[in-house]
Amino acid sequence: MNERLNQLGQAAQRLNEGSDQLNALISAIDKALGRLMIGMDYVHPRPLQESMSIGRDGKRVIELCFLGYLRVQGEYHLVIKTVKILESKIALASENPGNVMPLLQAPRVLRHAAVDLFPELIQVLSNQVGDLVAQMERRCTTAKGLLEQLEGLEAQITAAREARGPEPAGS
């Protein structure tokens, strides 16, 4: 029995040390994403965790937890978004925004599971930013072309006025 308790104690110590290291890495990743100032919402479509319980009314309540990158208290962070779906109100599930908490405040099991989805989250954010950059560059080209046309038109009007000379007083 003592041997098993020693093994449990050692395993618990390794778990806690590893969890502390993983939390520090998650924090560093979250801060690095924040410094990039991406400013885009994303919720991974696959839940990290799903649980089901029975409500007071005897109907099922399904709780889904998702990894996301969302605005929390005015800044973007890695988060856990929790959505509850009531069996009697499944149609309303998508209308409920759910609860959002910073990933570092989520339970350990969710923090650890979220790390497995980080590569996908980063890929999607990268794709979204790339798409926006392409759209912005196209729009800048359109706006620049329009500005050049307007400036050309303005120059033509100014040249025509100057060619006519001064307008007579009282006109």
ZAMI-116173 format. One line per field, with one value per residue: residue number from 1; residue in three letters; x, y, z of N, C-alpha, C in turn. Coordinates in nm, 3 decimals, always signed. Example, Ala and Ser with C-alpha at 12.3 -4.5 7.8 and 13.67 -1.06 7.14 Angstrom:
<nodes>
n <- 1 2
res <- Ala Ser
n_px <- +1.319 +1.285
n_py <- -0.569 -0.225
n_pz <- +0.780 +0.708
ca_px <- +1.230 +1.367
ca_py <- -0.450 -0.106
ca_pz <- +0.780 +0.714
c_px <- +1.320 +1.290
c_py <- -0.330 +0.003
c_pz <- +0.780 +0.787
</nodes>
This chain:
<nodes>
n <- 1 2 3 4 5 6 7 8 9 10 11 12 13 14 15 16 17 18 19 20 21 22 23 24 25 26 27 28 29 30 31 32 33 34 35 36 37 38 39 40 41 42 43 44 45 46 47 48 49 50 51 52 53 54 55 56 57 58 59 60 61 62 63 64 65 66 67 68 69 70 71 72 73 74 75 76 77 78 79 80 81 82 83 84 85 86 87 88 89 90 91 92 93 94 95 96 97 98 99 100 101 102 103 104 105 106 107 108 109 110 111 112 113 114 115 116 117 118 119 120 121 122 123 124 125 126 127 128 129 130 131 132 133 134 135 136 137 138 139 140 141 142 143 144 145 146 147 148 149 150 151 152 153 154 155 156 157 158 159 160 161 162 163 164 165 166 167 168 169 170 171
res <- Met Asn Glu Arg Leu Asn Gln Leu Gly Gln Ala Ala Gln Arg Leu Asn Glu Gly Ser Asp Gln Leu Asn Ala Leu Ile Ser Ala Ile Asp Lys Ala Leu Gly Arg Leu Met Ile Gly Met Asp Tyr Val His Pro Arg Pro Leu Gln Glu Ser Met Ser Ile Gly Arg Asp Gly Lys Arg Val Ile Glu Leu Cys Phe Leu Gly Tyr Leu Arg Val Gln Gly Glu Tyr His Leu Val Ile Lys Thr Val Lys Ile Leu Glu Ser Lys Ile Ala Leu Ala Ser Glu Asn Pro Gly Asn Val Met Pro Leu Leu Gln Ala Pro Arg Val Leu Arg His Ala Ala Val Asp Leu Phe Pro Glu Leu Ile Gln Val Leu Ser Asn Gln Val Gly Asp Leu Val Ala Gln Met Glu Arg Arg Cys Thr Thr Ala Lys Gly Leu Leu Glu Gln Leu Glu Gly Leu Glu Ala Gln Ile Thr Ala Ala Arg Glu Ala Arg Gly Pro Glu Pro Ala Gly Ser
n_px <- +0.082 +0.192 +0.380 +0.219 +0.103 +0.332 +0.399 +0.173 +0.202 +0.442 +0.368 +0.166 +0.317 +0.482 +0.280 +0.177 +0.405 +0.453 +0.213 +0.233 +0.446 +0.329 +0.120 +0.268 +0.374 +0.136 +0.048 +0.255 +0.217 -0.040 +0.011 +0.192 +0.026 -0.147 +0.025 +0.053 -0.172 -0.408 -0.690 -0.926 -1.213 -1.242 -1.369 -1.302 -1.442 -1.477 -1.573 -1.392 -1.467 -1.749 -2.043 -2.321 -2.618 -2.904 -3.165 -3.358 -3.616 -3.626 -3.530 -3.269 -2.950 -2.700 -2.363 -2.117 -1.774 -1.553 -1.245 -1.127 -1.047 -1.096 -1.241 -1.191 -1.273 -1.194 -0.958 -0.795 -0.783 -0.676 -0.934 -1.188 -1.491 -1.808 -2.103 -2.440 -2.685 -3.020 -3.241 -3.509 -3.490 -3.328 -3.322 -3.269 -3.009 -2.795 -2.835 -2.769 -2.502 -2.319 -2.081 -1.772 -1.437 -1.103 -0.846 -0.641 -0.769 -0.937 -1.046 -0.792 -0.796 -0.923 -0.749 -0.518 -0.614 -0.679 -0.436 -0.370 -0.521 -0.414 -0.234 -0.420 -0.589 -0.409 -0.344 -0.593 -0.636 -0.415 -0.478 -0.714 -0.613 -0.437 -0.625 -0.762 -0.555 -0.507 -0.755 -0.747 -0.524 -0.620 -0.834 -0.696 -0.558 -0.777 -0.882 -0.663 -0.645 -0.892 -0.852 -0.641 -0.775 -0.967 -0.799 -0.680 -0.905 -0.969 -0.740 -0.775 -1.009 -0.919 -0.718 -0.875 -1.026 -0.823 -0.738 -0.953 -0.931 -0.964 -1.281 -1.543 -1.626 -1.913 -2.044
n_py <- -0.119 +0.125 +0.157 +0.204 +0.447 +0.608 +0.599 +0.726 +0.978 +1.065 +1.064 +1.258 +1.482 +1.506 +1.554 +1.801 +1.966 +1.947 +2.054 +2.317 +2.403 +2.377 +2.562 +2.800 +2.803 +2.820 +3.070 +3.230 +3.188 +3.295 +3.564 +3.627 +3.601 +3.809 +4.030 +4.035 +4.157 +4.067 +4.066 +3.918 +3.713 +3.371 +3.047 +2.719 +2.455 +2.197 +2.045 +2.058 +1.929 +1.745 +1.722 +1.568 +1.621 +1.586 +1.809 +2.001 +1.982 +1.738 +1.716 +1.674 +1.832 +1.954 +2.023 +2.198 +2.252 +2.472 +2.557 +2.882 +3.201 +3.497 +3.820 +3.937 +4.124 +4.356 +4.283 +4.049 +3.698 +3.357 +3.133 +2.949 +2.857 +2.801 +2.635 +2.578 +2.348 +2.310 +2.042 +2.088 +2.320 +2.317 +2.443 +2.704 +2.705 +2.799 +3.066 +3.144 +3.302 +3.184 +3.111 +3.269 +3.216 +3.304 +3.095 +3.019 +3.025 +2.816 +2.479 +2.232 +1.998 +2.091 +2.298 +2.150 +1.982 +2.171 +2.258 +2.071 +2.154 +2.392 +2.417 +2.399 +2.617 +2.832 +2.803 +2.858 +3.124 +3.241 +3.197 +3.350 +3.608 +3.632 +3.627 +3.865 +4.049 +4.022 +4.114 +4.376 +4.479 +4.464 +4.641 +4.877 +4.916 +4.961 +5.196 +5.367 +5.384 +5.507 +5.751 +5.856 +5.893 +6.085 +6.295 +6.349 +6.433 +6.660 +6.814 +6.853 +7.011 +7.236 +7.323 +7.386 +7.600 +7.784 +7.826 +7.958 +8.197 +8.476 +8.503 +8.725 +9.005 +9.007 +8.792
n_pz <- +0.000 +0.081 -0.121 -0.347 -0.271 -0.267 -0.541 -0.643 -0.526 -0.645 -0.913 -0.906 -0.839 -1.067 -1.255 -1.165 -1.188 -1.464 -1.554 -1.461 -1.620 -1.874 -1.847 -1.833 -2.090 -2.243 -2.157 -2.260 -2.535 -2.566 -2.501 -2.708 -2.933 -2.874 -2.900 -3.172 -3.255 -3.394 -3.380 -3.444 -3.429 -3.340 -3.313 -3.248 -3.436 -3.336 -3.038 -2.727 -2.504 -2.398 -2.218 -2.050 -1.875 -1.659 -1.635 -1.391 -1.482 -1.596 -1.849 -2.093 -2.062 -2.250 -2.241 -2.405 -2.463 -2.614 -2.780 -2.828 -2.983 -2.872 -2.794 -2.471 -2.203 -2.345 -2.476 -2.696 -2.641 -2.587 -2.528 -2.345 -2.461 -2.347 -2.412 -2.344 -2.421 -2.419 -2.409 -2.476 -2.610 -2.841 -3.088 -3.019 -2.943 -3.100 -3.085 -2.832 -2.687 -2.517 -2.250 -2.179 -2.092 -1.999 -2.126 -1.950 -1.709 -1.713 -1.630 -1.562 -1.730 -1.961 -2.041 -2.103 -2.309 -2.498 -2.603 -2.794 -3.008 -3.086 -3.318 -3.534 -3.478 -3.503 -3.774 -3.898 -3.813 -3.936 -4.207 -4.224 -4.172 -4.390 -4.601 -4.545 -4.581 -4.855 -4.953 -4.854 -4.991 -5.256 -5.234 -5.170 -5.412 -5.581 -5.462 -5.494 -5.774 -5.828 -5.694 -5.847 -6.093 -6.017 -5.939 -6.187 -6.332 -6.186 -6.241 -6.517 -6.516 -6.378 -6.556 -6.779 -6.680 -6.634 -6.898 -7.010 -6.889 -6.660 -6.496 -6.588 -6.382 -6.171 -6.279
ca_px <- +0.000 +0.282 +0.441 +0.121 +0.092 +0.454 +0.383 +0.071 +0.262 +0.540 +0.293 +0.099 +0.419 +0.518 +0.165 +0.170 +0.519 +0.427 +0.100 +0.287 +0.525 +0.233 +0.051 +0.361 +0.380 +0.007 +0.050 +0.347 +0.151 -0.149 +0.071 +0.248 -0.088 -0.195 +0.119 +0.031 -0.292 -0.488 -0.823 -1.026 -1.277 -1.243 -1.403 -1.278 -1.572 -1.484 -1.566 -1.287 -1.533 -1.895 -2.102 -2.466 -2.681 -3.050 -3.208 -3.466 -3.740 -3.613 -3.479 -3.123 -2.873 -2.570 -2.268 -2.004 -1.664 -1.476 -1.131 -1.149 -0.964 -1.203 -1.220 -1.231 -1.238 -1.130 -0.838 -0.811 -0.712 -0.719 -1.044 -1.279 -1.630 -1.898 -2.240 -2.534 -2.797 -3.129 -3.312 -3.634 -3.462 -3.214 -3.322 -3.216 -2.870 -2.702 -2.861 -2.708 -2.359 -2.237 -1.992 -1.633 -1.338 -0.966 -0.800 -0.559 -0.858 -1.019 -0.996 -0.669 -0.823 -0.953 -0.626 -0.430 -0.674 -0.677 -0.305 -0.371 -0.589 -0.342 -0.190 -0.534 -0.632 -0.310 -0.359 -0.714 -0.611 -0.321 -0.554 -0.805 -0.533 -0.392 -0.739 -0.787 -0.446 -0.533 -0.868 -0.702 -0.438 -0.708 -0.909 -0.601 -0.537 -0.900 -0.890 -0.554 -0.686 -0.999 -0.792 -0.567 -0.873 -1.025 -0.697 -0.668 -1.023 -0.952 -0.637 -0.837 -1.101 -0.836 -0.653 -0.979 -1.057 -0.710 -0.735 -1.057 -0.893 -1.045 -1.423 -1.580 -1.688 -2.058 -2.101
ca_py <- +0.000 +0.241 +0.168 +0.268 +0.587 +0.675 +0.615 +0.829 +1.106 +1.101 +1.096 +1.385 +1.586 +1.524 +1.615 +1.942 +2.035 +1.954 +2.146 +2.452 +2.434 +2.395 +2.690 +2.907 +2.804 +2.871 +3.213 +3.293 +3.182 +3.391 +3.699 +3.645 +3.626 +3.944 +4.129 +4.039 +4.242 +4.008 +4.123 +3.839 +3.609 +3.236 +2.938 +2.592 +2.389 +2.067 +2.067 +1.995 +1.846 +1.741 +1.651 +1.568 +1.602 +1.596 +1.929 +1.984 +1.950 +1.604 +1.721 +1.671 +1.955 +1.919 +2.133 +2.184 +2.346 +2.493 +2.645 +2.997 +3.321 +3.596 +3.940 +3.925 +4.248 +4.451 +4.229 +3.913 +3.594 +3.218 +3.117 +2.835 +2.901 +2.695 +2.652 +2.480 +2.323 +2.246 +1.950 +2.147 +2.444 +2.294 +2.543 +2.829 +2.685 +2.883 +3.205 +3.169 +3.323 +3.099 +3.176 +3.271 +3.238 +3.289 +2.956 +2.995 +3.011 +2.697 +2.360 +2.173 +1.904 +2.169 +2.366 +2.052 +1.938 +2.284 +2.268 +1.985 +2.225 +2.516 +2.427 +2.428 +2.753 +2.923 +2.792 +2.929 +3.267 +3.280 +3.202 +3.464 +3.729 +3.634 +3.667 +4.007 +4.124 +4.023 +4.203 +4.512 +4.520 +4.486 +4.765 +4.989 +4.935 +5.022 +5.333 +5.444 +5.409 +5.606 +5.878 +5.907 +5.941 +6.209 +6.400 +6.381 +6.510 +6.790 +6.887 +6.894 +7.121 +7.351 +7.369 +7.447 +7.730 +7.874 +7.856 +8.056 +8.323 +8.514 +8.523 +8.865 +9.038 +9.015 +8.675
ca_pz <- +0.000 +0.084 -0.254 -0.434 -0.230 -0.316 -0.685 -0.664 -0.489 -0.748 -1.036 -0.883 -0.844 -1.209 -1.320 -1.126 -1.248 -1.607 -1.574 -1.443 -1.740 -1.985 -1.824 -1.871 -2.237 -2.290 -2.130 -2.356 -2.666 -2.560 -2.508 -2.842 -3.022 -2.843 -2.956 -3.317 -3.273 -3.502 -3.365 -3.516 -3.350 -3.394 -3.222 -3.315 -3.450 -3.265 -2.893 -2.647 -2.404 -2.407 -2.104 -2.052 -1.745 -1.662 -1.563 -1.292 -1.552 -1.651 -1.987 -2.104 -2.081 -2.307 -2.228 -2.498 -2.439 -2.736 -2.778 -2.914 -2.972 -2.867 -2.711 -2.332 -2.132 -2.435 -2.541 -2.748 -2.568 -2.600 -2.433 -2.351 -2.474 -2.304 -2.460 -2.293 -2.511 -2.347 -2.499 -2.522 -2.684 -2.929 -3.196 -2.966 -2.901 -3.175 -3.050 -2.703 -2.712 -2.431 -2.153 -2.225 -1.987 -2.049 -2.122 -1.831 -1.593 -1.735 -1.561 -1.617 -1.839 -2.081 -2.083 -2.166 -2.435 -2.592 -2.667 -2.914 -3.118 -3.118 -3.458 -3.621 -3.449 -3.563 -3.920 -3.939 -3.795 -4.041 -4.333 -4.218 -4.186 -4.529 -4.684 -4.523 -4.643 -5.000 -4.975 -4.828 -5.102 -5.370 -5.208 -5.183 -5.555 -5.632 -5.411 -5.556 -5.912 -5.824 -5.657 -5.964 -6.190 -5.966 -5.948 -6.329 -6.366 -6.121 -6.317 -6.643 -6.489 -6.344 -6.680 -6.862 -6.620 -6.659 -7.041 -7.037 -6.827 -6.544 -6.526 -6.572 -6.254 -6.178 -6.342
c_px <- +0.087 +0.346 +0.347 +0.103 +0.214 +0.445 +0.283 +0.128 +0.361 +0.470 +0.223 +0.199 +0.460 +0.405 +0.159 +0.286 +0.499 +0.315 +0.146 +0.366 +0.431 +0.157 +0.140 +0.371 +0.251 +0.003 +0.139 +0.286 +0.040 -0.096 +0.128 +0.137 -0.142 -0.106 +0.104 -0.090 -0.377 -0.631 -0.932 -1.081 -1.265 -1.279 -1.386 -1.409 -1.587 -1.474 -1.449 -1.349 -1.683 -1.946 -2.254 -2.515 -2.832 -3.088 -3.320 -3.597 -3.735 -3.561 -3.327 -3.066 -2.735 -2.482 -2.147 -1.901 -1.575 -1.353 -1.161 -1.043 -1.061 -1.164 -1.275 -1.182 -1.153 -1.005 -0.866 -0.724 -0.758 -0.823 -1.107 -1.418 -1.719 -2.039 -2.325 -2.650 -2.903 -3.210 -3.439 -3.612 -3.342 -3.207 -3.263 -3.067 -2.774 -2.722 -2.796 -2.558 -2.269 -2.152 -1.850 -1.543 -1.199 -0.919 -0.722 -0.643 -0.946 -0.964 -0.878 -0.695 -0.853 -0.829 -0.536 -0.485 -0.668 -0.546 -0.300 -0.435 -0.518 -0.295 -0.304 -0.582 -0.538 -0.323 -0.481 -0.694 -0.518 -0.392 -0.647 -0.728 -0.483 -0.503 -0.768 -0.680 -0.470 -0.649 -0.826 -0.614 -0.520 -0.783 -0.819 -0.574 -0.658 -0.908 -0.783 -0.591 -0.795 -0.944 -0.716 -0.662 -0.933 -0.924 -0.675 -0.785 -1.013 -0.850 -0.693 -0.930 -1.024 -0.770 -0.753 -1.016 -0.947 -0.702 -0.840 -1.022 -0.986 -1.191 -1.456 -1.650 -1.838 -2.120 -2.157
c_py <- +0.126 +0.266 +0.241 +0.415 +0.667 +0.700 +0.725 +0.967 +1.154 +1.141 +1.231 +1.501 +1.613 +1.592 +1.765 +2.022 +2.053 +2.052 +2.291 +2.496 +2.461 +2.526 +2.807 +2.917 +2.859 +3.022 +3.287 +3.296 +3.286 +3.534 +3.727 +3.673 +3.768 +4.052 +4.140 +4.125 +4.195 +4.061 +4.050 +3.731 +3.474 +3.139 +2.809 +2.514 +2.258 +2.091 +1.993 +1.894 +1.856 +1.664 +1.665 +1.546 +1.615 +1.717 +1.898 +1.943 +1.812 +1.600 +1.726 +1.811 +1.911 +2.043 +2.104 +2.291 +2.351 +2.580 +2.761 +3.103 +3.437 +3.714 +3.913 +4.051 +4.340 +4.403 +4.088 +3.816 +3.456 +3.196 +2.979 +2.894 +2.783 +2.729 +2.541 +2.470 +2.248 +2.164 +2.013 +2.271 +2.429 +2.399 +2.675 +2.822 +2.779 +3.031 +3.242 +3.185 +3.236 +3.182 +3.165 +3.297 +3.224 +3.145 +2.926 +2.984 +2.887 +2.580 +2.297 +2.084 +1.979 +2.242 +2.269 +2.007 +2.048 +2.293 +2.183 +2.055 +2.354 +2.523 +2.461 +2.571 +2.854 +2.921 +2.871 +3.080 +3.319 +3.293 +3.323 +3.595 +3.742 +3.677 +3.816 +4.094 +4.133 +4.117 +4.349 +4.562 +4.548 +4.617 +4.888 +5.020 +5.004 +5.169 +5.422 +5.480 +5.516 +5.744 +5.939 +5.962 +6.074 +6.324 +6.443 +6.467 +6.651 +6.875 +6.936 +7.014 +7.248 +7.408 +7.438 +7.584 +7.831 +7.914 +7.960 +8.194 +8.358 +8.537 +8.670 +8.888 +9.047 +8.894 +8.584
c_pz <- +0.000 -0.052 -0.350 -0.399 -0.275 -0.466 -0.718 -0.633 -0.594 -0.879 -1.023 -0.891 -0.990 -1.286 -1.290 -1.186 -1.398 -1.638 -1.558 -1.567 -1.859 -1.969 -1.865 -2.024 -2.297 -2.272 -2.230 -2.497 -2.672 -2.572 -2.646 -2.943 -3.000 -2.903 -3.108 -3.353 -3.391 -3.497 -3.440 -3.423 -3.420 -3.282 -3.300 -3.321 -3.373 -3.115 -2.828 -2.550 -2.423 -2.287 -2.110 -1.911 -1.763 -1.576 -1.466 -1.357 -1.618 -1.794 -1.985 -2.122 -2.130 -2.297 -2.316 -2.465 -2.562 -2.707 -2.871 -2.895 -2.985 -2.779 -2.571 -2.262 -2.220 -2.506 -2.590 -2.672 -2.615 -2.491 -2.445 -2.357 -2.443 -2.347 -2.402 -2.389 -2.430 -2.446 -2.556 -2.607 -2.776 -3.039 -3.149 -2.933 -2.973 -3.144 -2.917 -2.722 -2.625 -2.335 -2.204 -2.105 -2.048 -2.030 -1.995 -1.704 -1.603 -1.654 -1.637 -1.737 -1.969 -2.132 -2.159 -2.301 -2.541 -2.669 -2.794 -3.034 -3.157 -3.262 -3.554 -3.602 -3.516 -3.715 -3.968 -3.925 -3.905 -4.176 -4.336 -4.237 -4.330 -4.624 -4.669 -4.586 -4.794 -5.033 -4.957 -4.942 -5.228 -5.353 -5.217 -5.330 -5.618 -5.590 -5.475 -5.700 -5.919 -5.791 -5.775 -6.070 -6.146 -5.973 -6.093 -6.376 -6.308 -6.197 -6.450 -6.622 -6.457 -6.470 -6.771 -6.809 -6.649 -6.806 -7.078 -6.983 -6.714 -6.586 -6.503 -6.438 -6.273 -6.244 -6.239
</nodes>
